[in-house]
Amino acid sequence: MNVQFKTVRWLLLVGVFVSSPLTSTCAAAPPRPHIIFILADDLGWGDVGYHGSRIATPNIDRLAAEGTRLEQFYVQSVCSPTRAALLTGRYPMRLGLQCGVVRPWADYGLPAAERTLPEALRDAGYLTAIVGKWHLGHCQPDLLPTRRGFAHQYGHYNGMLDYFTHQREGGHDWHRDDRAAYDEGYTTHLIAREAARVIADHDPAQPLFLYVAFNAPHTPLQVPDRYVTPYAAIEDEDRRRFAGMVTAMDEGVGRIAAALVDHDYPPERTLVVFCSDNGGIPRYGSNGPFRAGKGRLYEGGVRVPALMHMPGVVPSSRVVDEPLHMVDMFPTLVHLAGGATEGGQPLDGRDAWATITAAAPTPHDVIVHNVTPFDGAIRVGDWKLVHNGHVGAMAAEPPPTERWELFNMRMDPGEEHNQAEAHPEVLARLQQHLATLATEAVEPRIAPSRPPRGFVTPKVWGRSAD
């Protein structure tokens, strides 16, 4: 059932570099490496095999074993803010995207004035492509992927579309180069197939930035039955389907990796990044030892499985246990590409290459999990402050009760013991830091949870140029 790497050839290529003494110390990267960034949707920290899951993820596990695992990698607690952080290198509180996701009927998206990661890489000579989920706005043409730096687009604009009909709220949501497309099939398969096609058709002489954003294993829980059969021992039907969805996505990761080998992308010049966009939903999957899950500011909502793979450059079998954040991907990848991070708004992200490859400490003094009018959380060293952690990411009004929690992440990564009363000086210092950050936040854009009165679902989502 699983599409495995072309094992013999892959291991021969990787083996040459794994045996190199450079793998333990090298922080230098080849000029303008190919960058394949694979993003899962709602995959929890504990939903991968290398974290002990009973779900079969052999292809992701192999990348982790041959690469470097980022074990304190943070994202936002829901989809759209994480994607905005990746593409801008800026915290969503600076973009108006700190509260919830961009709904299908939203009249906003990723602000058009923001300089994006694909624009920076395009300017550095890359061919840029997005395959999969966008989820950063489509209400006007200037918000669509091909207007934001991607030379090629394939996939869907919204979250939570039907995996087989490709509809959301009754409107068609499948597009190629921002025009409606009507390919038939299961979306996970179509995304993997298109990513492999982009790799096959591209000339490796030009550096490639391929952003593959799977919508799996996000709800609705839909997957061909053959992926569910191996999980018959799981009693809960929803968990069986979720497990099958994860395995189908892992098969897609294997297909992408195999395409890189088949079409002669040098492993030592091809960086593969894999992570999830937020924590998983505990009802279906697992966030391992961490508290809560998607939509919450506790670790289960914001700490996700993440890895980097580039044999001979990114060390194999290494675990990085330093806090990093999705905003770091912008400057890290642009610097690897020989591009410029100047020209846009000030970045929150930091170049994390030395942390990832050379055991340097985190480049952050503070990591901002989020700042909204209703809740917030920051991490400073080993301390994490959580304000109103019981509030969900979709909140549109303050909670009736206010709660402050302080955790020592080194001693208590499961966030079981509130240290606010025991360390009032730390609490006060971090509260002041959070309050200062709140003054820097722009007013959030919050779309209603349901379509507004009079809204009519379009036949095709987005203003396609058909």
Secondary structure, DSSP 8 states (H G I E B T S, - for coil): ------HHHHHHHHHHHHTSGGGGT-----SS-EEEEEEESS--TTSSGGGT-SS--HHHHHHHHHSEEETTEE--SSHHHHHHHHHHSS-GGGTT--SS---TT-S--S-TTS--HHHHHHHTT-EEEEEEE--S--SSGGGSGGGTT-SEEEEESSSS--TTT-EETTEE--EETTEE----S-HHHHHHHHHHHHHHHS-TTS-EEEEEE--TTSSS----HHHHGGGTT---HHHHHHHHHHHHHHHHHHHHHHHHHHTT--GGGEEEEEEESS---TTTS--TTSSS-TTSSSHHHHB--EEEE-TTTS-TTEEE-S-EEGGGHHHHHHHHTT----SSS--S----HHHHHH----S-S-EEEEE-SS-EEEEETTEEEEESTTS-TT--S--SS--EEEEETTT-TT--S--TTT-HHHHHHHHHHHHHHHHH--------SS--TT----SBSS----
